[in-house]
Amino acid sequence: MARLAHSMIRVLDEARSIDFYRRAFGLEVADRLDFDDFTLVYLSNAEAAFELELTVNKGREAAYDLGDGYGHLAVTVDDLDAEHARFTEAGFAPRRIVDFAPGGTRIARFFFVADPDGYQIEVLERSGRFA
């Protein structure tokens, strides 16, 4: 059976991205591989074995075109209201909290935030199928 290992995103500023993911989600550098043309930085925490791989292409100055194919990453948290307040205080500009309840039954409660490169991240309350 396959096990998910990581998801990769391209970022412009390694330090800025590491700072965001550390402060926003408690991810720390698990490994860093430096090559002539690019650097790979693997971020993780004790919550899961899954990692986020940051690819930093050296010499790149233009923002990446995220296109219309990328969707979002998702993380779960125990206290969505507290995390929303913390993100707001940290200046991360989270979008509003959404109670997604089509037909009157709550499926999810979440908000979105963008990382420094514009990647969207869904922050879900741990409940229901996301417990």
C-alpha positions in Angstrom: 0.0 0.0 0.0 1.3 3.4 -0.9 2.0 6.0 1.9 2.0 9.7 1.1 5.4 11.2 1.7 5.4 14.9 0.8 3.9 17.6 -1.3 6.2 20.1 -3.1 5.8 23.8 -3.8 8.2 26.3 -5.3 9.1 29.3 -3.3 11.1 32.4 -3.9 12.5 33.2 -0.5 13.6 30.3 1.6 13.9 32.1 4.9 10.6 33.9 4.5 8.8 30.6 3.7 10.4 28.7 6.6 9.4 31.5 9.0 5.8 31.5 7.8 5.4 27.7 8.0 7.1 27.6 11.4 5.0 30.4 12.9 1.7 29.4 11.2 1.8 25.6 11.5 4.7 24.6 13.8 6.7 23.0 10.9 10.4 22.8 11.3 13.2 21.9 8.9 13.6 18.1 8.8 16.2 18.2 6.1 17.9 20.6 3.7 19.6 19.5 0.5 21.6 22.1 -1.4 22.5 21.7 -5.1 24.1 24.0 -7.7 20.8 25.2 -9.2 18.3 24.6 -6.4 17.7 23.8 -2.8 15.2 21.4 -1.3 13.9 22.0 2.2 11.7 19.4 3.9 9.4 20.7 6.7 7.5 18.6 9.2 6.3 18.3 12.8 5.5 15.5 15.2 1.8 15.5 14.2 2.3 13.5 11.0 5.0 11.8 8.9 3.9 13.8 5.9 6.3 16.6 4.8 6.1 19.8 2.9 9.0 20.1 0.4 10.0 23.7 -0.5 11.9 24.0 -3.7 14.0 27.1 -4.0 15.3 27.6 -7.6 18.5 29.7 -7.3 18.5 32.9 -9.3 14.7 33.0 -9.7 13.3 36.5 -8.9 9.9 36.4 -10.6 6.9 35.1 -8.7 5.6 31.7 -9.8 2.4 31.5 -11.9 0.3 29.3 -9.7 -2.1 28.8 -12.6 -5.5 27.3 -12.3 -4.5 23.8 -11.5 -3.2 24.2 -8.0 -5.9 23.8 -5.3 -4.7 24.0 -1.7 -3.0 22.2 1.1 -5.0 21.5 4.2 -4.1 21.2 7.9 -6.3 20.4 10.9 -6.3 22.2 14.3 -8.2 21.7 17.6 -9.3 25.3 18.2 -10.2 27.0 14.9 -11.2 30.3 16.6 -8.0 30.5 18.5 -5.9 29.8 15.4 -7.8 32.4 13.4 -7.1 34.9 16.1 -3.4 33.9 16.3 -3.1 34.2 12.5 -4.7 37.6 12.5 -2.4 38.8 15.3 0.6 37.5 13.4 -0.4 39.5 10.4 -1.1 36.4 8.2 -4.4 37.9 7.0 -6.6 34.8 7.2 -9.9 34.8 5.4 -13.2 34.6 7.3 -14.2 31.4 9.1 -16.7 29.3 7.1 -19.3 26.9 8.6 -19.8 24.7 5.6 -23.2 23.2 6.1 -25.2 22.6 2.9 -28.6 21.2 3.7 -28.1 22.2 7.4 -25.6 19.5 8.3 -22.1 20.8 9.0 -19.5 19.1 6.9 -16.6 21.3 7.8 -15.5 24.5 9.6 -12.5 26.2 8.2 -10.7 29.3 7.0 -8.1 29.9 4.2 -4.8 31.7 4.4 -2.1 32.3 1.8 1.6 31.7 2.3 4.2 34.3 1.2 4.1 32.9 -2.4 0.3 32.9 -2.7 -0.3 29.2 -2.1 -3.7 28.7 -0.4 -3.8 26.7 2.8 -7.1 25.5 4.3 -7.1 25.4 8.1 -9.8 22.9 9.2 -11.3 22.4 12.7 -10.7 18.8 13.8 -14.2 17.3 13.7 -16.3 15.0 11.7 -14.3 13.4 8.8 -11.4 15.7 9.7 -11.1 14.6 13.4 
